[in-house]
Amino acid sequence: MATPHAGPSHPSQPQAAVGTPQQAAGLAKRPAEADVDAVRRLKHPRPPLPPPHVLQSLVPDSPAFTELMKIEQKLDWTLLRKKAEINDALGRSTRVKRTLRVFLSNTVHDQAWQVGESAASAAAAASGTTEEKKDETSGDVVMGSMEDKKDGEAEGEKKDGEVKVEDKGAAAAGVDVNTGKGVAGWVMRIEGRLLDTGNHRLDKQKRKFSQFLRSVVVEFDNREAPTFPEGNVVEWHPSPTAAPLDGFEILRRGDANVKARVVLHISHSPERFKVLSPLAELVSIREGTRAEVMAAVWQLVKASGAQDKEDPTIVRPVGGLEKIITHGAEGIQFHQIPEVVTRCLAHPDPVVMTYDIDVSKEHNLHPRCFDIPIEIEDPLKSKMATLVQNFEGQAGTDIVKLEDKVSELAYFARDLKQKRDFLESFAQSPHAFIHNWLGAQARDLDQMLGYQIGNPASHGGSVREEDLRRSDMFRLPWVTEAIAIHEQKPRQQ
């Protein structure tokens, strides 16, 4: 390493290599104090890492570090380029068309025909047992009078009546009106799923049926209170904390067929709107996203020349725009166009499906399924967003911490080199070192206190009196230029 020497031939070196007495005393700092300085440097912003050639001059035995610096620069450039490409892709709207298939069905329980079949099967089993017993005892009966037969038949009828009453009581004992156990009823099911497209990347991500719905409304006929206290309308709205669902079940009491009307409000991503008249006739769009409608309105403004010639920020009611602009207005500001367009947008029409709930079958399925075309964001965008978040998350924080640590070590090495040069210059020539050190301190003190030559107006206020005592000062190139300017002043006057 080339060692700089203090002296007149190196006027700038003493100021760079010379330190204050506090710097000389800093060599004896304890490790704890050094840690405090490191924390202080981390809290305050530091200048960027020195260039590789400066680092090599500070630490010449670090070729591996220089090579790592080149690799890091190349890696940083690649990561920034990829991150910019991902952010650009996330900014563009990429939609995929899919089909949502909906199924409607219902099941019944405790209906009259179901209870009758159960009672009939139980009675058949009981009668079979009685006949077997009669067959076993018929061989013992030899003869009997008609009265005995009549008495026997009466007793048999009485016993049968007792058995029937007991059966009805047992059946009635199994019905609980409060909980609905044993009461005739039905369950309506609304289920849906996305159809596969054959694209493994798109079909790999599974989403629940409720994630495609903004709300569900089911209306039933002939179920008014007080006969049916549950009411005839059922509504569902998504909750941020609720888990997504594959379908819905509606449990109701009843033993008669019911007509149902299912209304599905689809949740589009990005959100779609229905364009109302008269804007729909002007832009020829019945339904679309807000961005699509705004783009169509902008094309209409350019095609009709509605922008004012003198002030382009004003849009005149011409070319059909007078139908959506307030009547009597001479024009609107350009930034008011989104507000005007929003007044002509509404939620899209819901999907309406009708279904007849049949209680005469154990399980009834609608003969048709309903296919609803929808548009969703490309699943790849969520992965790209996750990648960017991970890069800016814990991994990015770790990288920043490591870079701060490298910068801290590099500047720590620079401080050590300055202290080493300070002491080495003092050891080689103490007299010259102290002389130059005092001169540097005097110049620094003059600059801090603002001490210049007597009258700043006459001397410019930028030259020190000590420098004027040196003859070398007047052999510099600025002397010729100063003389020329001084000679021109009388002529101008």
JORA-V408324 format. One line per field, one symbol per residue. phi: phi as a letter, one per 40 degrees, with the letter a starting at -180 (. if undefined). psi: psi as a letter, one per 30 degrees, with the letter a starting at -180 (. if undefined). burial: I if it has 24 or more other ideal C-beta (glycine too) atoms within 12 Angstrom, else O. A space follows every 50 residues. Layout:
phi->???
psi->???
burial->???
This chain:
phi->.cccbciccbcccdccccbcdcccccccccdccccccccccccccbcccd cdccccccbccbcccccccccccccccccccccccccccccccbbbcbbb bbbbaabbafcccccccccccccccccccccccccccccccbaacccccc ccccccccccccccccccccccccbbcccgcgccaabcbbbaacccbgcc ccccccbccccbbcabbbbbcfbccccbccgbbbbbbcbcccccbcabbb bbcibbcbcbbbbbbcccbccbbcccccccccbfbcaacccccccccccc ccccgcccccbccbbccbggcccbcdcgccibcccccdcccccbbacccc cbbbabcbccbcabbccbbbbbcbbbccdccccccccccccccccccccc ccccccccccccccccccccccccccccaccccccccccccccccccccg cbcebcccbggbbcccccccccccbcccccccccccccccccc
psi->kkkkkklffiffeeeefkllfeeefffgkleeeeeeeeeeeeekklllkl leeeeeeeifhheeeeeeeeeeeeeeeeeeeeeeeeeeeffkjjkkklkj kkkkllllkhlefeeeeeeeeeeeeeeeeeeeeeeeffffkeklleeeee eeeeeeeeeeeeeeeeeeeeeffgkjeefgkfkkalkkkjlllkkkffje eefejkkleffgkelkkkkkkhhllgejfflgkkkkkkkffkkllfakkj klklglkkkkjkjkjkjljlkllkklkfeefefhkeklleeeeeeeeeee eeefhfkkeejffkkkilgfffffkkkfkfllleffeeeeeefgklklkl kkkkkjjkgflekkkkfllkkjklklkkffeeeeeeeeeeefbeeeeeee eeeeeeeeeefeeeeeeeeeeeeeeeeeieeeeeeeeeeeeeeeeeeefg jakdjfeeffggkleeeffkffegglffeeeeeeeeffeeee.
burial->OOOIOIOOOOOOIIOOIIIOOOOOOOOOOOOOOOOOOOOOOOOOOOOOII OOOOIOOIIOOOOOOIOOIOOOOOOOOOOOOOOOOIOOOOOOOOIOOIOI IIIIIIIIIIIOOOIOOOOOOOOOOOOOOOOOOOOOOOOOOOOOOOOOOO OOOOOOOOOOOOOOOOOOOOOOOOOOOOOOOOIIIIIIIIIIIIOOOOOO OIOOOOIOIIIIIIOIIIIIOOIOOOOOOOOIOIOIOOOOOOOOOOIIOI OIIIOIOIOIIIIIIIIIIOIIIIIIOOIIOIIOIOIIIIOIIIOIIOOI IOOOOIIOOOOOOIIIOOOOIOOIIOOOOOIIOOOOIOOIIOOIIOOIOO IOIOIIIIIOOOOIOIOOOIOIOIIIIIIOIOOIOOOIOOIOOOOOOOOO OOOIOIIIIIIIIIIOIIIOIIOOIIOOOOOOIOOIIOIIOOIOOOOOOO OOOOOOOOOOOOIIOOOOOOOOOOOOOOOOOOOOOOOOOOOOO
